[in-house]
Amino acid sequence: MKGFLCLKLTFGCAVLAVAVFLSTQAYAHGGLAMSEDMCKLTVGPYMMHFSGYQPENTQQQQFCEDIPATGQTIVVLDYIEQELRALPAEVRIIKDTGSEDNLETITVFHLPAKVYPNGSIDFAYTFDKPGKFVGMVTVGDKQEHISRFPFSVGEPKVFSKFLNIYMVPVAAVVIVGAIVFFMRDRGKPSQVASS
């Protein structure tokens, strides 16, 4: 009986682990996070709405994190807080080398710091090769608030596609299996040892 109880407990923990794993798939990608169908970028205490487009590849489809293909990419950062309109903001895209020691060498795009009183920063950049990059948005008179968000360009997400396609059915089977497993002996009368 103890072995069966241990098996049930192990199975319950496995179901819980799958549920936690699935919930972490909506993680924040650096400073970027999806919230209410809106991609938000956190820069210190401030928030910006992030929109990315590739008119040649995906027409009007917006992306939030990884860029689906190489080519011309348009990025729009709309300020959420009014206070940002009075602060200088700088945008930089660098190659993801794992180090920022020689920032100028690894920079592929730079928008110098300036004030955007209209509350919106937009720019276009053409990625000619796939790869891994880091976006950097700096805000403040002393550049005190910075957000770094890693992203890839034109790289297939095999693992991510696998998760999107297969994890929901697998999770459904595991949950149904757990319900059947835990409920199967509820209808049986309990065995009482007679002496």
C-alpha positions, -999 to 999 in steps of 0.1 A, spaced: 0 0 0 29 24 8 44 17 -26 11 26 -43 9 58 -22 45 67 -32 37 61 -68 7 84 -66 28 111 -49 55 108 -76 29 110 -104 13 141 -87 47 158 -85 53 150 -122 20 166 -131 28 197 -111 62 199 -127 46 198 -162 22 226 -152 50 247 -138 71 241 -170 42 251 -192 35 283 -172 72 293 -175 69 293 -213 55 328 -211 87 341 -196 100 376 -201 127 379 -229 152 402 -212 133 435 -206 105 425 -230 73 409 -218 38 403 -233 11 418 -213 -26 421 -224 -16 414 -260 9 443 -258 47 439 -258 61 460 -231 98 470 -225 109 478 -190 136 505 -187 142 511 -150 110 525 -135 95 532 -170 76 512 -196 75 515 -234 53 497 -258 75 477 -283 64 470 -318 85 453 -345 75 448 -382 91 434 -413 70 447 -442 88 426 -468 84 393 -449 54 394 -426 34 424 -439 15 439 -410 22 411 -385 38 424 -354 65 406 -334 76 411 -299 109 393 -293 128 373 -319 128 387 -355 115 360 -378 137 367 -409 165 388 -422 157 420 -441 143 454 -433 129 457 -398 110 486 -384 109 491 -346 86 515 -328 89 523 -291 59 542 -277 63 558 -242 37 547 -217 47 572 -189 45 609 -198 77 616 -178 98 599 -205 90 627 -229 114 650 -211 142 625 -208 169 616 -234 167 581 -248 193 561 -267 189 529 -287 216 505 -297 217 471 -313 248 450 -307 261 416 -317 256 391 -289 292 382 -281 287 377 -244 307 409 -236 301 446 -239 338 455 -233 343 470 -268 308 484 -274 316 504 -305 331 474 -323 301 452 -318 274 479 -324 254 473 -356 229 501 -351 231 532 -329 205 560 -323 222 586 -302 205 599 -271 180 627 -276 146 638 -262 115 626 -280 88 650 -269 62 632 -291 66 601 -270 76 577 -297 109 564 -311 109 547 -345 137 534 -367 144 510 -395 174 487 -398 182 460 -423 195 427 -409 215 412 -437 226 380 -418 209 358 -393 223 358 -358 220 367 -322 218 403 -310 211 424 -279 189 455 -280 198 482 -255 175 511 -246 190 537 -223 169 565 -206 179 594 -184 201 625 -182 229 604 -169 219 572 -188 210 557 -155 182 534 -167 191 507 -192 172 477 -206 190 449 -224 170 423 -243 186 395 -263 170 384 -295 177 363 -326 172 372 -363 162 346 -388 170 316 -367 146 287 -366 131 279 -333 128 241 -335 125 236 -298 100 264 -294 79 251 -323 80 216 -308 67 230 -275 40 250 -292 28 220 -313 32 191 -289 32 204 -253 -6 212 -251 -17 177 -262 10 161 -240 -1 182 -211 -38 173 -217 -29 136 -218 -9 139 -186 -37 157 -168 -64 133 -179 -41 104 -170 -36 120 -135 -74 124 -130 -80 87 -140 -51 75 -119 -62 94 -88 -99 87 -92 -98 50 -101 -99 36 -66 -123 62 -51 -153 40 -60 -138 9 -44 -148 1 -9 -118 3 15 -104 -29 26 -105 -33 63 -82 -60 78 -102 -84 99 -87 -101 128 
